[in-house]
Amino acid sequence: MLAKKTSKNQITLPKEIVSSFRDAEYFDVAIDGNSIRLTPVRITVAGSPLEKIRDKIEKLGLADKDVSEAVRWARRQRKA
């Protein structure tokens, strides 16, 4: 599927894609190699437990890749 970038740097996502994420209003946008990755996110209230975790991750200097690897490691441990 193709999506065209407008002069205002906007991209309209194809209906077939968006229909898979009906509850998502916001997406985290990241560069993944030579691709753009969109991940649906939920907005939380500042000071919530999730916000505190994100602050700690930032203070530790962890990147998305580090968190992804930790999640994969934890899931492997759970299967074993």
C-alpha positions as CSV (number, residue, x, y, z in Angstrom):
1,M,0.0,0.0,0.0
2,L,1.2,3.5,-0.8
3,A,0.7,6.6,1.3
4,K,1.7,10.0,0.0
5,K,3.4,12.7,2.2
6,T,1.8,16.1,1.7
7,S,3.5,19.5,1.5
8,K,2.7,19.8,5.2
9,N,4.5,16.6,6.1
10,Q,1.3,14.7,6.7
11,I,0.6,11.1,5.7
12,T,-2.9,9.6,5.5
13,L,-2.9,6.0,6.6
14,P,-4.8,3.5,4.5
15,K,-8.2,2.5,5.8
16,E,-7.2,-1.2,5.9
17,I,-4.4,-0.4,8.3
18,V,-6.3,2.0,10.5
19,S,-9.2,-0.4,10.9
20,S,-6.8,-2.7,12.8
21,F,-6.2,-0.1,15.4
22,R,-9.7,1.3,16.1
23,D,-9.0,2.3,19.7
24,A,-5.7,4.0,19.0
25,E,-5.8,7.8,18.7
26,Y,-2.0,8.4,19.2
27,F,1.0,6.6,17.8
28,D,4.6,6.6,18.8
29,V,6.7,7.3,15.7
30,A,10.2,5.9,15.4
31,I,12.9,5.2,12.8
32,D,13.6,1.5,12.5
33,G,16.5,1.1,10.1
34,N,15.2,2.5,6.8
35,S,11.6,2.3,7.9
36,I,9.1,4.4,9.9
37,R,7.5,2.4,12.8
38,L,4.2,3.5,14.3
39,T,3.2,2.0,17.6
40,P,-0.2,2.7,19.1
41,V,0.0,4.3,22.6
42,R,-2.3,5.3,25.4
43,I,-1.9,8.8,26.9
44,T,-1.6,8.6,30.7
45,V,-1.9,11.3,33.4
46,A,1.3,12.9,34.5
47,G,2.6,11.4,37.7
48,S,1.0,8.0,37.0
49,P,3.1,4.9,37.6
50,L,3.8,4.6,33.8
51,E,5.0,8.1,33.7
52,K,7.4,7.4,36.6
53,I,8.7,4.3,34.8
54,R,9.3,6.4,31.6
55,D,11.2,9.0,33.7
56,K,13.4,6.3,35.2
57,I,14.1,4.8,31.8
58,E,15.1,8.3,30.5
59,K,17.3,9.0,33.5
60,L,19.1,5.6,33.0
61,G,19.8,6.5,29.4
62,L,18.0,3.5,28.1
63,A,16.9,3.5,24.4
64,D,13.9,1.8,22.8
65,K,16.2,-1.0,21.7
66,D,17.3,-1.7,25.3
67,V,13.7,-1.9,26.5
68,S,12.7,-4.2,23.6
69,E,15.6,-6.5,24.3
70,A,14.7,-6.6,28.0
71,V,11.1,-7.5,27.1
72,R,12.3,-10.3,24.8
73,W,14.6,-11.6,27.6
74,A,11.7,-11.6,30.1
75,R,9.4,-13.4,27.8
76,R,12.0,-16.1,27.1
77,Q,12.4,-16.5,30.9
78,R,8.7,-16.9,31.3
79,K,8.5,-19.7,28.6
80,A,11.4,-21.6,30.2
